[in-house]
Amino acid sequence: MIKRHYSVSLIRASNSGAEYSHFNFRVKSFFPQDMKYLKKTIDSHLGENHDEYVIISLSRL
């Protein structure tokens, strides 16, 4: 099983400027993950307002 750790930074426009968010997550799989799966994982972390965020950095740790 492959374990990969990712770090993601996001930004969202708000009335008072910009809101920055950052979090880490881990993926366990037998195969390398494609971008669609990673985007789905990030969206599920952000909840309903995931459309308001823009990914500014995604790195594998």
C-alpha positions as MATLAB code, in Angstrom:
seq = 'MIKRHYSVSLIRASNSGAEYSHFNFRVKSFFPQDMKYLKKTIDSHLGENHDEYVIISLSRL';
ca = [
       0.000    0.000    0.000;
       1.243    3.471   -0.921;
       0.863    6.312    1.596;
       1.239    9.823    0.271;
       1.053   13.069    2.216;
      -0.086   16.262    0.514;
      -0.079   19.893    1.544;
      -2.580   22.280   -0.019;
      -2.922   26.069    0.180;
      -6.076   27.839   -0.940;
      -7.333   31.393   -1.225;
     -10.853   32.820   -1.340;
     -12.068   36.348   -1.994;
     -14.133   37.862    0.806;
     -15.678   41.242    1.576;
     -12.727   42.265    3.728;
     -10.012   41.070    1.322;
      -8.785   37.514    0.895;
      -9.093   34.477    3.131;
      -6.195   32.015    3.174;
      -6.561   28.350    4.123;
      -3.974   25.606    4.446;
      -4.197   21.946    5.428;
      -2.436   18.608    5.030;
      -3.992   15.273    4.172;
      -2.889   11.683    3.627;
      -3.993    9.261    0.913;
      -3.559    5.487    1.173;
      -3.846    3.463   -2.017;
      -2.334    0.683   -4.053;
      -2.062    3.027   -7.059;
      -0.924    6.638   -7.490;
      -3.882    9.017   -7.281;
      -4.948   11.172  -10.195;
      -5.831   14.870   -9.913;
      -9.593   14.220  -10.021;
      -9.388   12.144   -6.846;
      -7.195   14.715   -5.101;
      -9.581   17.545   -6.078;
     -12.531   15.524   -4.753;
     -10.683   14.997   -1.449;
      -9.942   18.723   -1.156;
     -13.556   19.640   -2.012;
     -14.908   17.277    0.643;
     -12.639   18.941    3.231;
     -13.907   22.423    2.309;
     -17.592   21.486    2.386;
     -20.381   23.215    0.477;
     -18.437   26.379   -0.347;
     -15.617   24.549   -2.166;
     -16.420   26.432   -5.403;
     -15.324   29.706   -3.793;
     -11.712   28.584   -3.214;
      -8.794   28.576   -5.647;
      -5.887   26.185   -5.113;
      -2.652   28.172   -5.102;
      -0.338   25.353   -4.049;
      -0.518   21.553   -3.955;
       2.600   19.622   -3.008;
       3.418   16.086   -2.117;
       5.391   15.866    1.111;
];
